Every structure is written in C-alpha cells, then in structure tokens.
Amino acid sequence: MDNTQHENGFEAKLASNTSIEPKDWMPENYRKHLIRQISQHAHSEIIGMLPEGNWITRAPSLRRKMVLLAKVQDEGGHGLYLYSAAETLGISRDELLDQLHTGKAKYSSIFNYPTLTWADIGAVGWLVDGAAIMNQVMLQRTSYGPYARAMVRICKEESFHQRQGYEIMMVLARGTAEQKEMAQDALNRWWWPSLMMFGPPDEKSPNTANAIKWKIKRESNDQLRQRFVNQTVPQAELIGLTIPDKDLKWNEEKKGYDFGTPDWAEFNNVIAGNGPCNKERLDTRNRAHNNGQWVRQAAAAYAEKQNKQVAA
Ligand code: FAQ
C-alpha cells in the first residue's frame, strides 16, 4: 500500500468510529500527539499519588485511612495502564519515566498545590477526581483503542474516588463550625486550580484542533470546563458551601452557569515549573525512583536467569 492508501484507510476508520489499534498504520503526528497526551496523563496519575499519599498516616480514622490507601493505590494502577498504552505506540517505559524525572514532560498542574488540611483530601476527591472524570468520560471513546479501553476501567474507579471526596466534604460541612470552615477553606483554594485542569481556553489551546480532527478528544477544554461548573455548583449548594466566584450566575438562556476567568498567568507559571510544589513533587518522585533501582536490577537479573533456563 502506498501512503495515500494508508491515509485513506486511517481516515475511513476515524469516520466510522473504528478504533485505531497499535499495529494499524497511523500518521506520525497522530502517534506523537498520543504519546504526549497519554504519557502526561500517566505522569499525572503517578505524581497525583503524592498530595494524597501525604495524608495516609494522618487520616482521622481507620476507615478513612483504608479508603485513602485504596484510592492512592488505584491512582498508581491508572498510571501503569496508561504507561502500557503509551508503550504500544513505540516508546519505552524508561524513556517515558526519564522525561518525567528530568522535568521534560508535563503532568497536571493541579498536583503542584499542597494538601494543607484533611478537608483538602475531600476537596481533591470531589473536585480533582470530579474534573478528571469529566474529561475522561469522553476519552472512553477516544480513537486509539488501548487508550480508550484503559479509560473504561479508570472512569469506574474515579467515580468512586469522587464520591468518597464529596462524602468527606459533606461530613465536614455538617460538622462543627470549625469543620465547616475547614471545608470552605479547602474549596476556596482548590476551586480555581480545578478549573485549570481542563487546560487553556480553546482559542489558546494549540493541540485541540488536531485532537478533535483525530477524535482523540471529543470535546474541547472550554466545553468540559463549563459542564464541570454546571455539575459542581449544585453539589456545593447541597452541602452549604459557597463557590468562591463572585461572577458565578445561572444563565437561563444557555442553561448553564456564567463564571469568572481563572488566573491564566498562575496556570502558565505552574506548568512552567514554578508552582508551589513543583520542585518538591519532582524531588520526591526522583528519590523514589532511585530508591527502587535495586528492585529493578534484581527483577531484571531474575528474568534473565529464567530466560536462560527456558533456553537451555
Ligand atoms: N496541566 O493545547 P492544550 C487525574 C498543557 S488525571 C499541565 O489544551 P491538550 C486523576 C498541554 O499539555 C489528570 N499542563 O493541550 C487523579 C499543552 O502542553 P504541551 C490529568 C497542561 O493536550 C485524580 C499546553 O498546556 N488528566 O487527575 C494542562 O489538547 C486525583 C497547551 O494545552 C489528563 O491528562 C494542565 N492542567 O489538552 C490522580 C487527561 N492543561 O504538551 C490522582 C488527558 C494543558 O503541548 C489524584 N489529557 N496543559 O507541551 C487531556 O485531556 C489533555 O491533555 C488536557 C490538555 C485537557 C490536559
């Protein structure tokens, strides 16, 4: 087959919503776009373990500790499925990890903010997992098969994470005045960074046009952000918390909320590596990786020995 035939075959698959699989022909830029997005997504899951992992020893009860431990482990699992999906595009795990550890690859801006109180764990589950699901539901129908299939399982787990976070917030909001204040303070600090998770506004998003053309993303950053606001505002009202946005107002015509503009200068600063915890997160991740070196060496030596035995 020549290149035009390959391209036509690829376009026909996209048009009929037939997934693109690892051994199928694909344009080089499609492959690169996917490696970028899937690996950044994987890195986000792995770095995302850190702000919550930080609270496992301080969770206020055994039940909360067990739930948080399971959630953080789930996030690690998501990272591993996603690295596997990225590897099917012809890049090695070592290269991907190297890009993360050297600061070459991005991961979600949200994980560069600190978790200061127990209420932050509620806010992360409610808002951060809530935003992640909003984005990932559409990714279950993304055009690349291994990514779409990973997303199906991930979404199921994320939806449990969102509920456990909301339940933490509900209990605090119905607790003592101090507890309610702690919940409100967490909402105040996490609201705007959560809106930034969806990425820059559409007109400033260089990757969206190709992502939509190739059916990698099915909806734009602004569409998903709007849906997240519409879904989350009533949840805050139900538990008596206030969204920290003076411009927030129901718009009957669009059947959605009008809302204020996130501080995009802050967002750009965070993704450039200068957020409150960027350095700490990368240092922690690098330390963990280096501490695991002997395990990787032992596993490789064991695998080599097994292979020799099979070959003999
Ligand atoms: N943070 O042209 P666009 C989770 C970058 S998972 C950092 O709009 P695109 C689970 C972007 O990469 C959260 N960088 O890009 C969990 C690009 O830079 P590049 C992660 C960002 O790809 C919960 C540039 O800005 N989810 O939370 C961000 O079309 C709790 C221009 O942007 C995913 O990754 C950002 N927020 O749209 C874990 C979902 N936004 O690469 C633990 C999959 C944008 O050209 C605890 N990813 N940038 O140098 C996506 O859907 C997309 O990649 C977006 C960005 C929406 C993130």
Boltz pocket constraint, residues with backbone or C-beta under 6 A from the ligand:
constraints:
  - pocket:
      binder: B
      contacts: [[A, 36], [A, 37], [A, 40], [A, 41], [A, 42], [A, 44], [A, 45], [A, 48], [A, 49], [A, 75], [A, 106], [A, 107], [A, 108], [A, 109], [A, 110], [A, 124], [A, 128], [A, 129], [A, 132], [A, 135], [A, 196], [A, 197], [A, 198], [A, 199], [A, 200], [A, 204], [A, 205], [A, 206], [A, 207], [A, 208], [A, 211], [A, 217], [A, 221], [A, 271]]
      max_distance: 6.0
